[in-house]
Amino acid sequence: MSFLKPRLSFSQIINMNVGFFGIQYSFGLQQSAVNPIYDFLGATPDQIPLLNLAGPITGLLIQPLIGAMSDKTWSPRFGRRKPYFFIGALFCSICLFLYPFSSTLWMAVGLLWILDAANNTAMEPYRALIADKLPPDQHATGFLTQSFFTGLGITLANVSLFFFQKNIHGEHGRIPYWVFASFFLGSICSIASVSWSIYKTPEIPPTDEELIKLKANKGGILEPLKEIFSSIKHMPKVMWQLALVYLFQWYALFCYWQNASKSIAQSVWKTSPVLNKALYEEAVGWTGLVNGWYNIATFLSAFALVGLARRYSPKSVHVVCLIMAGVGLLIFPHIENKYLLFAPMTGFGIAWASMMGVPYLMVVNNIPKERYGVYMGIINMMIVIPMILQNITFGYVLKHFLGNDPGKAITFAGVFLLLASFATMLIKSNKVDIEIDVTVNMSGAH
C-alpha cells in the first residue's frame, strides 16, 4: 500500500491474529500426537522421519505459491488474504476430525498430507497480513502476537493430550480414545478462531494504481511460479544469511519433535513403545505437558522480546534464545525426574517465541511491499527445506550413527541449535524501530 497505514490498537492486533491460535493448535497436535499415533500403528523409529515428509513438502510447494497468489488477489467482498485463511481452516478442521479414525499407518500418513496442505494454505497469508495492515513500527508487535498465539495454541494442544490421557480410557482399534478428544477439540478451534479473525479484521483495499497493476499482471497459471523464481533471484542478502540459520534451527526442531516422547519414556519411565505400551502412553501424556509448558513460556515471553529487540537488536535476541534452547536440549535426555524436565524447556519455550517472530524483523524492512506474500512464502521455504533434509537423512543418521537412541537424537538437536546461534552472529543487522502499546482498552473496535 502506497499510503501511510493507520496504527492499530493492541486489541485490533489481537483480533487479527486470533486465527493463528487454531492453526497452531493443529501444529501442536502434529508435534506431540502424530508420531505416537505412528508408533501405535506399528512404525519403527527410523521410519518416523520419512513419515513426516508431509509438513515440509507441502510447505515448500504451497506456502510460496499461496503467497504469490494472494499478492495478486483482491475481492471487494472477500479481500486478499482472508479467502485463503478460510479455505485452509475448513479443510484443516475436517482432517483433524477424521485423523484419529486412521486404521492403518498409510491412512494416517495420507491424512497428514491433506492436513499440512490445509494448514500451510491458512498460515502463509497470515504473515503477509502483518505487513499489509501494520505500519513498520508495529511489525514487531504483529509478528510477536503471532508468537503469543503460537504458544497458546500449541499449549492447549499439548495440555489436552495430558488431560484427556489421564481422564479418558479405552481405545478404538489401536488408537486410544483420549487421542480422539484432542483432535476433535482441535477441529473446533481451527475453524472457530479463523472465522473470528475474518469477521473482526477488514483488509486495506488496494489503491487505484495497485488495482490497475493487479489486473495487468494476472498472467496465466504459471505466473505465480514465475513470481517465486524472480523473487528468489533478487532476494536480499540478509535473507540468504537467514537461510543458513534456518538450516540448523529447523533440522534440530524436527529431531526434537520426533524423539521427545521416546526420549522421556527412556530416561524417566525406562521403557519404549515396544517394551510397554501402557507406560509409553504415560510418557506421551507427560510429553504433552512438557511441550505445553514450553509453549506457556512462549506466550508469556513473546511480548517481552519486543522490548528486548528494540533495546538491543533482533539479531542479539535470537542469538541468546538459540543458546538457551541448545543448552536445554543437551541437558534434556539426561534428566530422570519428570518434573525437572520443565527447567530446560523454559529456555526452549523462550527460544520458540523468538523463532516464530524475531527472524522476520531481521528481513521485513528489506522486502519490497508489493512482494510481501511471496517473500513470506520464500522464508517458509527456508524452513521446510531443512525439514525435508531432516526427513530424508536423519533416519539413516539415527539408525547407523546414533543406534536408534532417542536421547542421542535430542543431543544432536541441541548441537544444531548452537550452530544456528553461531550462524545468526554472521547476519548483518541493526537495531529496529519498534513500538508496542499494550495499554489500549481490550474492548476496542475491530
Contacts in CASP RR format, 6 or more apart in sequence:
PFRMAT RR
TARGET T0000
AUTHOR 0000-0000-0000
METHOD contacts of the structure
MODEL  1
MSFLKPRLSFSQIINMNVGFFGIQYSFGLQQSAVNPIYDFLGATPDQIPL
LNLAGPITGLLIQPLIGAMSDKTWSPRFGRRKPYFFIGALFCSICLFLYP
FSSTLWMAVGLLWILDAANNTAMEPYRALIADKLPPDQHATGFLTQSFFT
GLGITLANVSLFFFQKNIHGEHGRIPYWVFASFFLGSICSIASVSWSIYK
TPEIPPTDEELIKLKANKGGILEPLKEIFSSIKHMPKVMWQLALVYLFQW
YALFCYWQNASKSIAQSVWKTSPVLNKALYEEAVGWTGLVNGWYNIATFL
SAFALVGLARRYSPKSVHVVCLIMAGVGLLIFPHIENKYLLFAPMTGFGI
AWASMMGVPYLMVVNNIPKERYGVYMGIINMMIVIPMILQNITFGYVLKH
FLGNDPGKAITFAGVFLLLASFATMLIKSNKVDIEIDVTVNMSGAH
1 132 0 8 1.000
1 204 0 8 1.000
1 206 0 8 1.000
1 207 0 8 1.000
1 210 0 8 1.000
1 369 0 8 1.000
2 207 0 8 1.000
2 209 0 8 1.000
2 210 0 8 1.000
3 207 0 8 1.000
4 135 0 8 1.000
5 133 0 8 1.000
5 134 0 8 1.000
5 135 0 8 1.000
5 204 0 8 1.000
6 135 0 8 1.000
7 134 0 8 1.000
7 135 0 8 1.000
7 138 0 8 1.000
8 16 0 8 1.000
8 133 0 8 1.000
8 134 0 8 1.000
8 138 0 8 1.000
9 437 0 8 1.000
9 440 0 8 1.000
9 441 0 8 1.000
9 444 0 8 1.000
10 141 0 8 1.000
10 436 0 8 1.000
10 437 0 8 1.000
10 438 0 8 1.000
10 439 0 8 1.000
10 440 0 8 1.000
10 442 0 8 1.000
11 440 0 8 1.000
11 441 0 8 1.000
11 442 0 8 1.000
11 443 0 8 1.000
11 444 0 8 1.000
12 200 0 8 1.000
12 201 0 8 1.000
12 444 0 8 1.000
12 445 0 8 1.000
12 446 0 8 1.000
13 134 0 8 1.000
13 138 0 8 1.000
13 141 0 8 1.000
13 142 0 8 1.000
13 145 0 8 1.000
14 145 0 8 1.000
14 442 0 8 1.000
15 196 0 8 1.000
15 197 0 8 1.000
15 200 0 8 1.000
15 201 0 8 1.000
15 446 0 8 1.000
16 129 0 8 1.000
16 133 0 8 1.000
16 197 0 8 1.000
16 200 0 8 1.000
16 201 0 8 1.000
17 126 0 8 1.000
17 142 0 8 1.000
17 145 0 8 1.000
17 146 0 8 1.000
17 148 0 8 1.000
17 149 0 8 1.000
17 197 0 8 1.000
18 149 0 8 1.000
18 193 0 8 1.000
18 196 0 8 1.000
18 197 0 8 1.000
18 200 0 8 1.000
19 85 0 8 1.000
19 89 0 8 1.000
19 126 0 8 1.000
19 149 0 8 1.000
19 193 0 8 1.000
19 194 0 8 1.000
19 196 0 8 1.000
19 197 0 8 1.000
20 123 0 8 1.000
20 126 0 8 1.000
20 145 0 8 1.000
20 146 0 8 1.000
20 149 0 8 1.000
20 150 0 8 1.000
20 193 0 8 1.000
20 197 0 8 1.000
21 149 0 8 1.000
21 152 0 8 1.000
21 153 0 8 1.000
21 189 0 8 1.000
21 193 0 8 1.000
22 89 0 8 1.000
22 149 0 8 1.000
22 153 0 8 1.000
22 186 0 8 1.000
22 189 0 8 1.000
22 190 0 8 1.000
22 192 0 8 1.000
22 193 0 8 1.000
22 194 0 8 1.000
23 89 0 8 1.000
23 92 0 8 1.000
23 119 0 8 1.000
23 122 0 8 1.000
23 123 0 8 1.000
23 126 0 8 1.000
23 190 0 8 1.000
23 193 0 8 1.000
23 194 0 8 1.000
24 149 0 8 1.000
24 150 0 8 1.000
24 151 0 8 1.000
24 152 0 8 1.000
24 153 0 8 1.000
24 154 0 8 1.000
24 157 0 8 1.000
25 153 0 8 1.000
25 154 0 8 1.000
25 156 0 8 1.000
25 157 0 8 1.000
25 185 0 8 1.000
25 186 0 8 1.000
25 189 0 8 1.000
25 190 0 8 1.000
26 92 0 8 1.000
26 96 0 8 1.000
26 115 0 8 1.000
26 119 0 8 1.000
26 157 0 8 1.000
26 186 0 8 1.000
26 190 0 8 1.000
27 119 0 8 1.000
27 150 0 8 1.000
27 154 0 8 1.000
27 157 0 8 1.000
28 153 0 8 1.000
28 154 0 8 1.000
28 157 0 8 1.000
28 158 0 8 1.000
28 291 0 8 1.000
29 96 0 8 1.000
29 157 0 8 1.000
29 161 0 8 1.000
29 182 0 8 1.000
29 183 0 8 1.000
29 186 0 8 1.000
30 55 0 8 1.000
30 112 0 8 1.000
30 115 0 8 1.000
30 116 0 8 1.000
31 154 0 8 1.000
31 157 0 8 1.000
31 158 0 8 1.000
31 257 0 8 1.000
31 291 0 8 1.000
32 157 0 8 1.000
32 158 0 8 1.000
32 161 0 8 1.000
32 257 0 8 1.000
32 260 0 8 1.000
32 261 0 8 1.000
32 284 0 8 1.000
32 287 0 8 1.000
32 288 0 8 1.000
32 291 0 8 1.000
33 157 0 8 1.000
33 161 0 8 1.000
33 179 0 8 1.000
33 182 0 8 1.000
33 183 0 8 1.000
33 284 0 8 1.000
34 52 0 8 1.000
34 108 0 8 1.000
34 112 0 8 1.000
35 48 0 8 1.000
35 52 0 8 1.000
35 257 0 8 1.000
35 258 0 8 1.000
35 261 0 8 1.000
36 261 0 8 1.000
36 273 0 8 1.000
36 280 0 8 1.000
36 281 0 8 1.000
36 284 0 8 1.000
37 99 0 8 1.000
37 100 0 8 1.000
37 102 0 8 1.000
37 108 0 8 1.000
37 175 0 8 1.000
37 179 0 8 1.000
38 47 0 8 1.000
38 48 0 8 1.000
38 51 0 8 1.000
38 105 0 8 1.000
38 108 0 8 1.000
39 262 0 8 1.000
39 273 0 8 1.000
39 280 0 8 1.000
40 174 0 8 1.000
40 175 0 8 1.000
40 176 0 8 1.000
40 273 0 8 1.000
40 277 0 8 1.000
41 102 0 8 1.000
41 104 0 8 1.000
41 105 0 8 1.000
41 108 0 8 1.000
41 174 0 8 1.000
41 175 0 8 1.000
42 105 0 8 1.000
43 51 0 8 1.000
43 105 0 8 1.000
45 262 0 8 1.000
45 398 0 8 1.000
45 399 0 8 1.000
45 404 0 8 1.000
45 406 0 8 1.000
46 395 0 8 1.000
46 396 0 8 1.000
46 398 0 8 1.000
46 399 0 8 1.000
46 404 0 8 1.000
47 395 0 8 1.000
48 258 0 8 1.000
48 395 0 8 1.000
49 254 0 8 1.000
49 258 0 8 1.000
49 390 0 8 1.000
49 391 0 8 1.000
49 392 0 8 1.000
49 393 0 8 1.000
49 394 0 8 1.000
49 395 0 8 1.000
49 398 0 8 1.000
50 391 0 8 1.000
50 392 0 8 1.000
50 395 0 8 1.000
51 105 0 8 1.000
51 109 0 8 1.000
51 112 0 8 1.000
52 112 0 8 1.000
52 254 0 8 1.000
52 258 0 8 1.000
52 387 0 8 1.000
52 391 0 8 1.000
53 388 0 8 1.000
53 391 0 8 1.000
53 392 0 8 1.000
54 109 0 8 1.000
54 110 0 8 1.000
54 112 0 8 1.000
54 113 0 8 1.000
54 115 0 8 1.000
54 116 0 8 1.000
55 112 0 8 1.000
55 113 0 8 1.000
55 116 0 8 1.000
55 120 0 8 1.000
55 384 0 8 1.000
55 387 0 8 1.000
56 383 0 8 1.000
56 384 0 8 1.000
56 385 0 8 1.000
56 386 0 8 1.000
56 387 0 8 1.000
56 388 0 8 1.000
56 390 0 8 1.000
56 391 0 8 1.000
57 113 0 8 1.000
57 384 0 8 1.000
57 388 0 8 1.000
58 113 0 8 1.000
58 116 0 8 1.000
58 117 0 8 1.000
58 119 0 8 1.000
58 120 0 8 1.000
59 116 0 8 1.000
59 120 0 8 1.000
59 380 0 8 1.000
59 381 0 8 1.000
59 383 0 8 1.000
59 384 0 8 1.000
60 380 0 8 1.000
60 381 0 8 1.000
60 384 0 8 1.000
60 385 0 8 1.000
60 388 0 8 1.000
62 117 0 8 1.000
62 120 0 8 1.000
62 121 0 8 1.000
62 124 0 8 1.000
63 120 0 8 1.000
63 123 0 8 1.000
63 124 0 8 1.000
63 376 0 8 1.000
63 377 0 8 1.000
63 380 0 8 1.000
63 381 0 8 1.000
63 384 0 8 1.000
64 124 0 8 1.000
64 228 0 8 1.000
64 374 0 8 1.000
64 377 0 8 1.000
64 378 0 8 1.000
64 380 0 8 1.000
64 381 0 8 1.000
65 224 0 8 1.000
65 225 0 8 1.000
65 228 0 8 1.000
66 84 0 8 1.000
66 120 0 8 1.000
66 121 0 8 1.000
66 124 0 8 1.000
66 125 0 8 1.000
66 377 0 8 1.000
67 124 0 8 1.000
67 125 0 8 1.000
67 128 0 8 1.000
67 224 0 8 1.000
67 373 0 8 1.000
67 374 0 8 1.000
67 376 0 8 1.000
67 377 0 8 1.000
68 223 0 8 1.000
68 224 0 8 1.000
68 225 0 8 1.000
68 227 0 8 1.000
68 228 0 8 1.000
68 373 0 8 1.000
68 374 0 8 1.000
69 84 0 8 1.000
69 224 0 8 1.000
70 80 0 8 1.000
70 81 0 8 1.000
70 84 0 8 1.000
70 124 0 8 1.000
70 125 0 8 1.000
70 128 0 8 1.000
70 373 0 8 1.000
71 80 0 8 1.000
71 128 0 8 1.000
71 227 0 8 1.000
71 370 0 8 1.000
71 371 0 8 1.000
71 372 0 8 1.000
71 373 0 8 1.000
71 374 0 8 1.000
72 214 0 8 1.000
72 217 0 8 1.000
72 218 0 8 1.000
72 223 0 8 1.000
72 224 0 8 1.000
72 227 0 8 1.000
73 79 0 8 1.000
73 80 0 8 1.000
73 81 0 8 1.000
73 83 0 8 1.000
74 80 0 8 1.000
74 205 0 8 1.000
74 206 0 8 1.000
74 211 0 8 1.000
74 214 0 8 1.000
75 83 0 8 1.000
76 205 0 8 1.000
79 203 0 8 1.000
80 125 0 8 1.000
80 132 0 8 1.000
80 203 0 8 1.000
80 206 0 8 1.000
81 125 0 8 1.000
81 126 0 8 1.000
81 128 0 8 1.000
81 129 0 8 1.000
81 132 0 8 1.000
81 203 0 8 1.000
82 125 0 8 1.000
82 198 0 8 1.000
82 201 0 8 1.000
82 203 0 8 1.000
84 121 0 8 1.000
84 122 0 8 1.000
84 124 0 8 1.000
84 125 0 8 1.000
85 122 0 8 1.000
85 125 0 8 1.000
85 126 0 8 1.000
85 194 0 8 1.000
85 197 0 8 1.000
85 198 0 8 1.000
86 194 0 8 1.000
86 195 0 8 1.000
86 198 0 8 1.000
87 118 0 8 1.000
87 121 0 8 1.000
87 122 0 8 1.000
88 118 0 8 1.000
88 119 0 8 1.000
88 121 0 8 1.000
88 122 0 8 1.000
88 194 0 8 1.000
89 118 0 8 1.000
89 122 0 8 1.000
89 190 0 8 1.000
89 191 0 8 1.000
89 193 0 8 1.000
89 194 0 8 1.000
89 195 0 8 1.000
90 118 0 8 1.000
90 191 0 8 1.000
91 114 0 8 1.000
91 115 0 8 1.000
91 117 0 8 1.000
91 118 0 8 1.000
91 121 0 8 1.000
92 115 0 8 1.000
92 118 0 8 1.000
92 119 0 8 1.000
92 122 0 8 1.000
92 190 0 8 1.000
92 191 0 8 1.000
93 186 0 8 1.000
93 187 0 8 1.000
93 188 0 8 1.000
93 190 0 8 1.000
93 191 0 8 1.000
94 187 0 8 1.000
95 111 0 8 1.000
95 114 0 8 1.000
95 115 0 8 1.000
95 118 0 8 1.000
96 115 0 8 1.000
96 183 0 8 1.000
96 184 0 8 1.000
96 186 0 8 1.000
96 187 0 8 1.000
96 190 0 8 1.000
97 183 0 8 1.000
97 184 0 8 1.000
97 187 0 8 1.000
98 111 0 8 1.000
99 108 0 8 1.000
99 111 0 8 1.000
99 112 0 8 1.000
99 115 0 8 1.000
99 183 0 8 1.000
100 172 0 8 1.000
100 175 0 8 1.000
100 179 0 8 1.000
100 180 0 8 1.000
100 183 0 8 1.000
100 184 0 8 1.000
101 172 0 8 1.000
101 175 0 8 1.000
102 108 0 8 1.000
102 111 0 8 1.000
102 175 0 8 1.000
103 173 0 8 1.000
120 380 0 8 1.000
122 194 0 8 1.000
124 373 0 8 1.000
124 376 0 8 1.000
124 377 0 8 1.000
124 380 0 8 1.000
125 373 0 8 1.000
126 146 0 8 1.000
127 143 0 8 1.000
127 146 0 8 1.000
127 360 0 8 1.000
127 373 0 8 1.000
127 376 0 8 1.000
127 377 0 8 1.000
127 379 0 8 1.000
127 380 0 8 1.000
128 372 0 8 1.000
128 373 0 8 1.000
128 376 0 8 1.000
129 201 0 8 1.000
129 203 0 8 1.000
130 139 0 8 1.000
130 142 0 8 1.000
130 143 0 8 1.000
130 146 0 8 1.000
130 360 0 8 1.000
131 139 0 8 1.000
131 364 0 8 1.000
131 367 0 8 1.000
131 369 0 8 1.000
131 372 0 8 1.000
131 373 0 8 1.000
131 376 0 8 1.000
132 203 0 8 1.000
132 204 0 8 1.000
132 372 0 8 1.000
133 201 0 8 1.000
133 203 0 8 1.000
133 204 0 8 1.000
134 141 0 8 1.000
134 142 0 8 1.000
136 364 0 8 1.000
136 365 0 8 1.000
136 433 0 8 1.000
137 433 0 8 1.000
137 434 0 8 1.000
137 435 0 8 1.000
138 435 0 8 1.000
138 436 0 8 1.000
139 360 0 8 1.000
139 361 0 8 1.000
139 364 0 8 1.000
139 434 0 8 1.000
140 306 0 8 1.000
140 307 0 8 1.000
140 309 0 8 1.000
140 310 0 8 1.000
140 361 0 8 1.000
140 432 0 8 1.000
140 434 0 8 1.000
140 435 0 8 1.000
140 436 0 8 1.000
141 303 0 8 1.000
141 306 0 8 1.000
141 434 0 8 1.000
141 435 0 8 1.000
141 436 0 8 1.000
141 437 0 8 1.000
143 356 0 8 1.000
143 357 0 8 1.000
143 358 0 8 1.000
143 360 0 8 1.000
143 361 0 8 1.000
143 364 0 8 1.000
144 302 0 8 1.000
144 303 0 8 1.000
144 305 0 8 1.000
144 306 0 8 1.000
144 353 0 8 1.000
144 357 0 8 1.000
144 358 0 8 1.000
145 302 0 8 1.000
145 303 0 8 1.000
146 356 0 8 1.000
146 357 0 8 1.000
147 298 0 8 1.000
147 299 0 8 1.000
147 302 0 8 1.000
147 305 0 8 1.000
147 352 0 8 1.000
147 353 0 8 1.000
147 354 0 8 1.000
147 356 0 8 1.000
147 357 0 8 1.000
148 298 0 8 1.000
148 299 0 8 1.000
148 302 0 8 1.000
148 303 0 8 1.000
148 353 0 8 1.000
149 299 0 8 1.000
150 295 0 8 1.000
150 298 0 8 1.000
150 299 0 8 1.000
150 352 0 8 1.000
150 353 0 8 1.000
150 356 0 8 1.000
151 295 0 8 1.000
151 296 0 8 1.000
151 298 0 8 1.000
151 299 0 8 1.000
151 302 0 8 1.000
151 352 0 8 1.000
151 353 0 8 1.000
151 356 0 8 1.000
152 295 0 8 1.000
152 299 0 8 1.000
153 189 0 8 1.000
153 295 0 8 1.000
154 291 0 8 1.000
154 292 0 8 1.000
154 295 0 8 1.000
154 298 0 8 1.000
155 292 0 8 1.000
155 293 0 8 1.000
155 295 0 8 1.000
155 296 0 8 1.000
155 298 0 8 1.000
155 299 0 8 1.000
156 185 0 8 1.000
156 189 0 8 1.000
157 182 0 8 1.000
157 186 0 8 1.000
157 292 0 8 1.000
158 287 0 8 1.000
158 288 0 8 1.000
158 289 0 8 1.000
158 290 0 8 1.000
158 291 0 8 1.000
158 292 0 8 1.000
158 295 0 8 1.000
159 288 0 8 1.000
159 289 0 8 1.000
159 292 0 8 1.000
160 181 0 8 1.000
160 182 0 8 1.000
160 185 0 8 1.000
161 178 0 8 1.000
161 179 0 8 1.000
161 182 0 8 1.000
161 284 0 8 1.000
161 285 0 8 1.000
161 287 0 8 1.000
161 288 0 8 1.000
162 285 0 8 1.000
162 286 0 8 1.000
162 288 0 8 1.000
162 289 0 8 1.000
164 178 0 8 1.000
164 179 0 8 1.000
164 181 0 8 1.000
164 182 0 8 1.000
165 176 0 8 1.000
165 178 0 8 1.000
165 281 0 8 1.000
165 282 0 8 1.000
165 284 0 8 1.000
165 285 0 8 1.000
166 285 0 8 1.000
167 178 0 8 1.000
168 176 0 8 1.000
168 177 0 8 1.000
168 178 0 8 1.000
168 181 0 8 1.000
169 176 0 8 1.000
169 177 0 8 1.000
169 178 0 8 1.000
170 176 0 8 1.000
170 177 0 8 1.000
171 177 0 8 1.000
172 180 0 8 1.000
176 281 0 8 1.000
199 446 0 8 1.000
200 446 0 8 1.000
201 446 0 8 1.000
202 446 0 8 1.000
206 214 0 8 1.000
210 370 0 8 1.000
213 370 0 8 1.000
217 223 0 8 1.000
224 374 0 8 1.000
227 371 0 8 1.000
227 374 0 8 1.000
228 374 0 8 1.000
228 378 0 8 1.000
231 371 0 8 1.000
231 374 0 8 1.000
231 375 0 8 1.000
231 378 0 8 1.000
232 378 0 8 1.000
235 375 0 8 1.000
235 378 0 8 1.000
236 363 0 8 1.000
236 366 0 8 1.000
236 367 0 8 1.000
237 428 0 8 1.000
238 362 0 8 1.000
238 363 0 8 1.000
238 366 0 8 1.000
238 427 0 8 1.000
238 428 0 8 1.000
238 429 0 8 1.000
239 363 0 8 1.000
239 366 0 8 1.000
239 375 0 8 1.000
239 378 0 8 1.000
239 379 0 8 1.000
239 382 0 8 1.000
241 423 0 8 1.000
241 426 0 8 1.000
241 427 0 8 1.000
241 428 0 8 1.000
242 359 0 8 1.000
242 362 0 8 1.000
242 363 0 8 1.000
242 379 0 8 1.000
242 382 0 8 1.000
242 427 0 8 1.000
243 382 0 8 1.000
244 423 0 8 1.000
244 426 0 8 1.000
245 318 0 8 1.000
245 359 0 8 1.000
245 420 0 8 1.000
245 423 0 8 1.000
245 424 0 8 1.000
245 427 0 8 1.000
246 359 0 8 1.000
246 382 0 8 1.000
246 383 0 8 1.000
246 386 0 8 1.000
246 420 0 8 1.000
247 382 0 8 1.000
247 385 0 8 1.000
247 386 0 8 1.000
247 389 0 8 1.000
247 420 0 8 1.000
247 423 0 8 1.000
248 386 0 8 1.000
248 416 0 8 1.000
248 417 0 8 1.000
248 419 0 8 1.000
248 420 0 8 1.000
248 423 0 8 1.000
249 322 0 8 1.000
249 355 0 8 1.000
249 386 0 8 1.000
249 416 0 8 1.000
249 417 0 8 1.000
249 420 0 8 1.000
250 383 0 8 1.000
250 384 0 8 1.000
250 386 0 8 1.000
250 387 0 8 1.000
250 390 0 8 1.000
251 386 0 8 1.000
251 387 0 8 1.000
251 389 0 8 1.000
251 390 0 8 1.000
251 394 0 8 1.000
251 413 0 8 1.000
251 416 0 8 1.000
252 326 0 8 1.000
252 329 0 8 1.000
252 412 0 8 1.000
252 413 0 8 1.000
252 414 0 8 1.000
252 415 0 8 1.000
252 416 0 8 1.000
252 417 0 8 1.000
252 420 0 8 1.000
253 355 0 8 1.000
253 413 0 8 1.000
254 386 0 8 1.000
254 387 0 8 1.000
254 390 0 8 1.000
254 391 0 8 1.000
254 394 0 8 1.000
255 390 0 8 1.000
255 394 0 8 1.000
255 409 0 8 1.000
255 410 0 8 1.000
255 412 0 8 1.000
255 413 0 8 1.000
255 416 0 8 1.000
256 329 0 8 1.000
256 410 0 8 1.000
256 413 0 8 1.000
258 394 0 8 1.000
258 409 0 8 1.000
259 406 0 8 1.000
259 407 0 8 1.000
259 409 0 8 1.000
259 410 0 8 1.000
259 413 0 8 1.000
260 287 0 8 1.000
260 290 0 8 1.000
260 291 0 8 1.000
260 406 0 8 1.000
260 410 0 8 1.000
261 280 0 8 1.000
261 283 0 8 1.000
261 284 0 8 1.000
261 285 0 8 1.000
261 287 0 8 1.000
262 272 0 8 1.000
262 273 0 8 1.000
262 283 0 8 1.000
262 406 0 8 1.000
262 407 0 8 1.000
263 332 0 8 1.000
263 333 0 8 1.000
263 406 0 8 1.000
263 407 0 8 1.000
263 409 0 8 1.000
263 410 0 8 1.000
264 283 0 8 1.000
264 286 0 8 1.000
264 287 0 8 1.000
264 290 0 8 1.000
264 338 0 8 1.000
264 341 0 8 1.000
265 271 0 8 1.000
265 272 0 8 1.000
265 273 0 8 1.000
265 279 0 8 1.000
265 280 0 8 1.000
265 283 0 8 1.000
265 284 0 8 1.000
265 406 0 8 1.000
266 272 0 8 1.000
266 333 0 8 1.000
266 405 0 8 1.000
266 406 0 8 1.000
266 407 0 8 1.000
267 333 0 8 1.000
267 334 0 8 1.000
267 335 0 8 1.000
267 336 0 8 1.000
267 407 0 8 1.000
268 283 0 8 1.000
268 286 0 8 1.000
268 335 0 8 1.000
268 336 0 8 1.000
268 337 0 8 1.000
268 338 0 8 1.000
268 341 0 8 1.000
269 276 0 8 1.000
269 279 0 8 1.000
269 280 0 8 1.000
269 282 0 8 1.000
269 283 0 8 1.000
271 279 0 8 1.000
271 280 0 8 1.000
271 283 0 8 1.000
272 280 0 8 1.000
273 280 0 8 1.000
286 338 0 8 1.000
286 341 0 8 1.000
290 341 0 8 1.000
290 342 0 8 1.000
290 345 0 8 1.000
291 345 0 8 1.000
293 342 0 8 1.000
293 345 0 8 1.000
293 346 0 8 1.000
294 345 0 8 1.000
294 346 0 8 1.000
294 347 0 8 1.000
294 348 0 8 1.000
294 349 0 8 1.000
294 352 0 8 1.000
295 349 0 8 1.000
295 352 0 8 1.000
297 345 0 8 1.000
297 346 0 8 1.000
297 347 0 8 1.000
297 348 0 8 1.000
297 349 0 8 1.000
297 350 0 8 1.000
297 352 0 8 1.000
297 353 0 8 1.000
298 349 0 8 1.000
298 350 0 8 1.000
298 352 0 8 1.000
298 353 0 8 1.000
298 356 0 8 1.000
299 353 0 8 1.000
301 349 0 8 1.000
301 350 0 8 1.000
301 353 0 8 1.000
302 353 0 8 1.000
302 356 0 8 1.000
303 436 0 8 1.000
303 438 0 8 1.000
305 317 0 8 1.000
305 321 0 8 1.000
305 350 0 8 1.000
305 353 0 8 1.000
305 354 0 8 1.000
305 357 0 8 1.000
305 358 0 8 1.000
306 434 0 8 1.000
306 436 0 8 1.000
307 434 0 8 1.000
307 436 0 8 1.000
308 317 0 8 1.000
309 317 0 8 1.000
309 358 0 8 1.000
309 361 0 8 1.000
309 432 0 8 1.000
309 434 0 8 1.000
310 431 0 8 1.000
310 432 0 8 1.000
310 433 0 8 1.000
310 434 0 8 1.000
310 435 0 8 1.000
312 431 0 8 1.000
313 429 0 8 1.000
313 430 0 8 1.000
313 431 0 8 1.000
313 432 0 8 1.000
314 358 0 8 1.000
314 359 0 8 1.000
314 361 0 8 1.000
314 362 0 8 1.000
314 429 0 8 1.000
314 432 0 8 1.000
315 362 0 8 1.000
315 424 0 8 1.000
315 425 0 8 1.000
315 427 0 8 1.000
315 429 0 8 1.000
317 354 0 8 1.000
317 358 0 8 1.000
318 354 0 8 1.000
318 355 0 8 1.000
318 358 0 8 1.000
318 359 0 8 1.000
318 362 0 8 1.000
318 421 0 8 1.000
318 424 0 8 1.000
319 421 0 8 1.000
319 424 0 8 1.000
319 425 0 8 1.000
321 347 0 8 1.000
321 350 0 8 1.000
321 351 0 8 1.000
321 353 0 8 1.000
321 354 0 8 1.000
321 355 0 8 1.000
321 358 0 8 1.000
322 351 0 8 1.000
322 354 0 8 1.000
322 417 0 8 1.000
322 418 0 8 1.000
322 420 0 8 1.000
322 421 0 8 1.000
322 424 0 8 1.000
323 417 0 8 1.000
323 418 0 8 1.000
323 421 0 8 1.000
324 347 0 8 1.000
324 348 0 8 1.000
324 350 0 8 1.000
324 351 0 8 1.000
325 347 0 8 1.000
325 348 0 8 1.000
325 349 0 8 1.000
325 350 0 8 1.000
325 351 0 8 1.000
325 352 0 8 1.000
325 414 0 8 1.000
325 417 0 8 1.000
326 348 0 8 1.000
326 351 0 8 1.000
326 413 0 8 1.000
326 414 0 8 1.000
326 415 0 8 1.000
326 417 0 8 1.000
326 418 0 8 1.000
326 421 0 8 1.000
327 344 0 8 1.000
327 414 0 8 1.000
327 418 0 8 1.000
328 344 0 8 1.000
328 345 0 8 1.000
328 347 0 8 1.000
328 348 0 8 1.000
328 414 0 8 1.000
329 344 0 8 1.000
329 348 0 8 1.000
329 410 0 8 1.000
329 411 0 8 1.000
329 413 0 8 1.000
329 414 0 8 1.000
329 417 0 8 1.000
330 411 0 8 1.000
330 414 0 8 1.000
330 415 0 8 1.000
331 343 0 8 1.000
331 344 0 8 1.000
332 341 0 8 1.000
332 344 0 8 1.000
332 345 0 8 1.000
332 407 0 8 1.000
332 410 0 8 1.000
333 406 0 8 1.000
333 407 0 8 1.000
333 408 0 8 1.000
333 410 0 8 1.000
333 411 0 8 1.000
335 341 0 8 1.000
335 344 0 8 1.000
351 417 0 8 1.000
359 379 0 8 1.000
360 376 0 8 1.000
360 379 0 8 1.000
361 432 0 8 1.000
361 434 0 8 1.000
362 427 0 8 1.000
362 429 0 8 1.000
363 375 0 8 1.000
363 379 0 8 1.000
365 432 0 8 1.000
367 375 0 8 1.000
368 375 0 8 1.000
394 409 0 8 1.000
397 412 0 8 1.000
398 404 0 8 1.000
398 405 0 8 1.000
398 409 0 8 1.000
402 408 0 8 1.000
402 409 0 8 1.000
402 412 0 8 1.000
END
